[in-house]
Amino acid sequence: MNETRSDASSSVALKLREAMPSLTPSERKVARALLANYPVAGLGTVAELAKLANVSHPTVLRLLTRIGFPSYGDFQRALRDELDERLASVSADFLPDAGGAGDSVSATLHAAIANLSADAESITAGEIEAVAHALARARRVFLTGGVTSHAVAYYLYLQLGLVRSGCRFVGPAASPTWTDLADLGRRDVIVLFDYRGYEANTLEIARWAQSGGARIVLFTDPWLSPITGLATHLLVTRCESVTPFDTLVPAVALAEAVASEAARQLGDKVQARLALMERLLAAPTCRLVEGAPEDRQM
């Protein structure tokens, strides 16, 4: 079997996120500067990073020591290794597999279980509750994603649409519905799914949303989308896989958890809306049999 790909459980980005609550104000400025333009901000000199964060050189080095890098060189080597992973080609990982189909299916399912277990340990209830609160209280919720991740955005759109009004799926980021995006403004939330292979259009949509005052909820991988610095809320899921493709199974599970928590926070409003939805879904919107021509060709 192919080895599990893309083990980013100890990425620099995750170390920074996890350390954030314990950092001093100056160290937090360095961490934010790194995350706002990750990993490019860390590939220059110490002096350049210190200037970017408006702190001293020793502050930069103290932060790196806190997250496990004894020298700036060690930190940059880790970033370069991550950059190689971020730019990894799917086709390069598509190698012949000597195992049988049963082995492949079993390995794929076990990898999904491992990802879900790891995310269950690292994602806190507070993060889910904060995102769900934003989705429950927003005037409108817009959702989109990349070439494959837009499918997860659409799934979350369907879930949220059952429990609240004002949800809009704006299509894949590669070809969004611009008339919907034109309506983005204050009191709105846009949910973006952006995973490795980060797409330029998704970043542009995030910039457009921020310019109009909308809040951004970002679902991404451990290497962190370039949108991270713009996001109000960030949810990271692992995507390790034994196949040539990064898995989105954890993203689907997290989307379900967020939708469920949003429904809980909406309270009594949900029951009435679900009852209405059930009646609408049970009623046919067209008749396919009555009056159909008897000589129609199959």
C-alpha positions as CSV (number, residue, x, y, z in Angstrom):
1,M,0.0,0.0,0.0
2,N,1.1,3.6,-0.5
3,E,2.1,5.4,2.6
4,T,-0.3,7.9,4.2
5,R,0.4,11.2,2.5
6,S,0.7,14.7,4.0
7,D,1.3,14.3,7.7
8,A,1.0,17.9,8.8
9,S,0.0,17.2,12.4
10,S,3.0,19.2,13.6
11,S,3.1,22.0,11.0
12,V,4.5,25.4,12.0
13,A,1.0,26.9,11.4
14,L,-0.6,24.6,13.9
15,K,2.1,25.3,16.4
16,L,1.5,29.0,16.1
17,R,-2.3,28.7,16.4
18,E,-2.0,26.4,19.5
19,A,0.6,28.7,21.2
20,M,-1.4,31.9,20.5
21,P,-3.2,32.1,23.9
22,S,0.0,31.9,25.8
23,L,2.1,34.4,23.8
24,T,3.0,37.9,25.0
25,P,1.5,40.8,23.0
26,S,4.8,41.3,21.0
27,E,5.1,37.6,20.3
28,R,1.5,37.5,19.2
29,K,2.3,40.2,16.6
30,V,4.9,38.0,15.1
31,A,2.6,35.0,15.0
32,R,-0.1,37.1,13.3
33,A,2.3,38.4,10.8
34,L,3.4,34.9,9.9
35,L,-0.2,33.6,9.6
36,A,-1.3,36.6,7.6
37,N,1.1,35.6,4.8
38,Y,1.9,32.0,5.5
39,P,4.5,30.6,4.9
40,V,6.1,33.3,2.7
41,A,6.5,35.7,5.6
42,G,8.9,33.3,7.3
43,L,11.1,32.7,4.3
44,G,13.0,35.9,4.5
45,T,15.6,37.1,7.1
46,V,15.0,37.6,10.8
47,A,15.3,41.3,10.2
48,E,12.6,41.2,7.5
49,L,10.2,39.3,9.8
50,A,10.8,41.6,12.7
51,K,10.2,44.6,10.5
52,L,7.0,43.1,9.2
53,A,5.7,42.5,12.7
54,N,7.1,45.8,14.1
55,V,9.0,44.0,16.9
56,S,12.7,43.4,17.8
57,H,14.9,40.6,16.5
58,P,15.0,38.9,20.0
59,T,11.2,38.8,20.1
60,V,11.1,36.8,16.8
61,L,13.6,34.3,18.2
62,R,11.8,34.0,21.5
63,L,8.6,33.1,19.7
64,L,10.3,30.5,17.6
65,T,11.9,29.0,20.7
66,R,8.4,28.8,22.3
67,I,7.1,26.7,19.5
68,G,10.0,24.3,19.4
69,F,12.6,25.8,17.0
70,P,16.0,26.5,18.6
71,S,17.3,28.5,15.7
72,Y,15.9,30.5,12.8
73,G,17.5,28.0,10.4
74,D,15.5,25.1,11.9
75,F,12.3,27.2,11.6
76,Q,13.0,27.9,7.9
77,R,13.8,24.3,7.1
78,A,10.5,23.3,8.6
79,L,8.7,26.0,6.5
80,R,10.4,24.8,3.3
81,D,9.4,21.2,4.0
82,E,5.8,22.4,4.4
83,L,6.0,24.4,1.2
84,D,7.0,21.3,-0.7
85,E,4.0,19.5,0.8
86,R,1.7,22.4,-0.1
87,L,2.8,22.3,-3.7
88,A,2.8,18.5,-4.0
89,S,1.3,17.3,-7.2
90,V,-1.6,14.8,-7.2
91,S,-0.2,13.2,-10.3
92,A,3.2,12.7,-8.6
93,D,1.5,10.7,-5.8
94,F,-0.4,8.4,-8.2
95,L,1.8,5.4,-8.0
96,P,1.0,1.8,-8.8
97,D,-0.3,-0.1,-5.8
98,A,0.8,-3.6,-5.3
99,G,-2.1,-4.4,-2.9
100,G,-5.5,-5.7,-3.8
101,A,-8.7,-3.7,-3.9
102,G,-9.7,-4.9,-0.4
103,D,-6.4,-3.7,1.0
104,S,-6.9,-0.3,-0.6
105,V,-10.5,0.1,0.7
106,S,-9.5,-0.9,4.2
107,A,-6.5,1.5,4.3
108,T,-8.6,4.4,3.0
109,L,-11.3,3.9,5.6
110,H,-8.7,3.5,8.4
111,A,-7.0,6.7,7.3
112,A,-10.3,8.5,7.5
113,I,-10.9,7.2,11.0
114,A,-7.4,8.3,12.0
115,N,-8.0,11.8,10.7
116,L,-11.4,12.1,12.4
117,S,-9.9,10.9,15.7
118,A,-7.0,13.4,15.5
119,D,-9.4,16.3,14.7
120,A,-11.7,15.3,17.5
121,E,-8.8,15.8,19.9
122,S,-7.5,19.1,18.4
123,I,-10.7,21.0,17.6
124,T,-12.3,22.5,20.7
125,A,-16.0,22.8,21.4
126,G,-15.5,26.5,21.8
127,E,-14.3,26.9,18.2
128,I,-17.4,25.1,16.9
129,E,-19.7,27.1,19.1
130,A,-18.2,30.4,17.9
131,V,-18.6,29.5,14.3
132,A,-22.1,28.2,14.8
133,H,-23.0,31.4,16.7
134,A,-21.8,33.5,13.7
135,L,-23.9,31.3,11.3
136,A,-27.0,31.4,13.5
137,R,-27.0,35.2,14.0
138,A,-25.9,36.4,10.6
139,R,-28.3,38.3,8.4
140,R,-27.4,36.0,5.5
141,V,-24.9,33.2,5.1
142,F,-23.0,32.7,1.8
143,L,-21.0,29.6,1.0
144,T,-18.5,28.6,-1.6
145,G,-15.3,26.5,-2.1
146,G,-12.7,25.2,-4.5
147,V,-12.8,22.7,-7.4
148,T,-13.6,19.8,-5.0
149,S,-14.3,21.5,-1.7
150,H,-17.3,23.4,-3.1
151,A,-19.1,20.1,-2.7
152,V,-18.6,20.3,1.1
153,A,-19.7,24.0,1.0
154,Y,-22.9,22.9,-0.9
155,Y,-23.5,20.2,1.7
156,L,-23.3,22.7,4.5
157,Y,-25.6,25.0,2.6
158,L,-28.2,22.3,2.4
159,Q,-27.9,21.5,6.1
160,L,-28.1,25.2,7.2
161,G,-31.0,25.9,4.7
162,L,-33.1,23.4,6.7
163,V,-32.7,25.3,9.9
164,R,-32.5,29.0,8.9
165,S,-33.4,31.3,6.0
166,G,-31.0,33.5,4.1
167,C,-28.5,30.9,3.0
168,R,-26.9,31.2,-0.5
169,F,-24.6,28.8,-2.3
170,V,-22.7,30.9,-4.7
171,G,-21.2,28.1,-6.8
172,P,-17.6,26.9,-7.0
173,A,-15.1,29.7,-6.5
174,A,-13.8,29.2,-10.1
175,S,-17.2,30.3,-11.4
176,P,-19.2,32.0,-8.7
177,T,-22.6,33.7,-8.9
178,W,-21.4,37.3,-8.9
179,T,-24.9,38.7,-8.4
180,D,-25.0,36.9,-5.0
181,L,-21.5,38.1,-4.1
182,A,-22.5,41.7,-4.9
183,D,-25.0,41.5,-2.0
184,L,-22.3,40.7,0.6
185,G,-22.1,43.2,3.3
186,R,-22.1,43.9,7.0
187,R,-24.0,41.5,9.2
188,D,-23.4,38.8,6.6
189,V,-21.1,35.8,6.9
190,I,-19.3,34.0,4.1
191,V,-18.1,30.4,4.6
192,L,-15.1,29.5,2.4
193,F,-13.6,26.0,2.0
194,D,-10.0,26.3,0.8
195,Y,-7.7,23.3,0.8
196,R,-4.2,22.6,-0.6
197,G,-4.1,23.7,-4.2
198,Y,-5.5,27.0,-2.9
199,E,-7.3,28.8,-5.7
200,A,-6.8,32.4,-6.6
201,N,-10.5,33.1,-7.0
202,T,-11.3,31.9,-3.5
203,L,-8.8,34.4,-2.1
204,E,-10.3,37.2,-4.3
205,I,-13.8,36.4,-3.0
206,A,-12.4,36.6,0.6
207,R,-10.9,40.0,-0.1
208,W,-14.2,41.2,-1.7
209,A,-16.1,39.9,1.4
210,Q,-13.8,41.7,3.8
211,S,-13.9,44.9,1.8
212,G,-17.7,44.9,2.3
213,G,-17.5,44.2,6.0
214,A,-18.7,40.6,5.9
215,R,-17.2,38.1,8.4
216,I,-15.3,35.1,7.0
217,V,-15.4,31.6,8.3
218,L,-12.6,29.5,6.8
219,F,-12.4,25.7,6.6
220,T,-8.8,24.8,5.6
221,D,-6.0,22.2,6.0
222,P,-3.0,22.3,8.5
223,W,-0.8,24.2,6.0
224,L,-3.4,27.1,6.2
225,S,-5.0,28.8,3.1
226,P,-3.7,32.2,2.2
227,I,-7.1,33.4,3.3
228,T,-6.2,32.7,7.0
229,G,-5.1,36.3,7.7
230,L,-8.5,37.6,6.5
231,A,-10.7,35.0,8.4
232,T,-12.7,35.9,11.5
233,H,-13.1,32.2,12.3
234,L,-10.7,29.4,11.3
235,L,-11.4,25.6,11.4
236,V,-8.6,23.3,10.5
237,T,-9.1,19.7,9.4
238,R,-6.5,17.1,8.5
239,C,-6.5,15.7,5.0
240,E,-4.0,12.8,5.2
241,S,-4.7,10.1,2.7
242,V,-3.4,6.8,1.3
243,T,-4.9,7.7,-2.1
244,P,-3.5,10.3,-4.6
245,F,-6.1,12.8,-3.3
246,D,-6.3,14.7,-0.1
247,T,-9.4,13.6,1.8
248,L,-12.3,15.9,2.6
249,V,-14.0,13.4,5.0
250,P,-13.0,15.3,8.1
251,A,-14.3,18.6,6.5
252,V,-17.7,16.9,5.9
253,A,-17.8,15.7,9.5
254,L,-16.9,19.2,10.8
255,A,-19.5,20.8,8.6
256,E,-22.1,18.5,10.1
257,A,-21.0,19.4,13.6
258,V,-21.2,23.1,12.9
259,A,-24.7,22.8,11.3
260,S,-25.9,20.7,14.3
261,E,-24.5,23.3,16.8
262,A,-26.1,26.2,14.8
263,A,-29.5,24.4,14.9
264,R,-29.1,24.0,18.7
265,Q,-28.4,27.6,19.1
266,L,-31.3,28.7,17.0
267,G,-33.6,26.8,19.4
268,D,-37.4,26.8,19.0
269,K,-37.2,28.4,15.5
270,V,-35.7,25.2,14.1
271,Q,-38.6,23.0,14.9
272,A,-41.1,25.1,13.2
273,R,-38.9,25.5,10.1
274,L,-38.2,21.8,9.9
275,A,-41.9,21.0,10.1
276,L,-42.5,23.5,7.2
277,M,-39.7,21.9,5.2
278,E,-41.1,18.4,5.7
279,R,-44.5,19.5,4.3
280,L,-42.9,21.2,1.3
281,L,-40.7,18.3,0.5
282,A,-43.6,15.9,0.7
283,A,-45.7,17.9,-1.8
284,P,-44.9,17.3,-5.5
285,T,-44.1,20.3,-7.5
286,C,-45.0,18.7,-10.8
287,R,-47.0,15.7,-12.1
288,L,-45.0,13.2,-14.1
289,V,-47.7,10.6,-14.7
290,E,-51.1,12.1,-14.9
291,G,-51.9,13.3,-18.4
292,A,-48.6,12.0,-19.8
293,P,-48.8,11.0,-23.5
294,E,-49.3,7.3,-23.9
295,D,-47.0,7.1,-27.0
296,R,-43.9,8.8,-25.4
297,Q,-40.7,7.1,-26.5
298,M,-38.4,5.6,-24.0
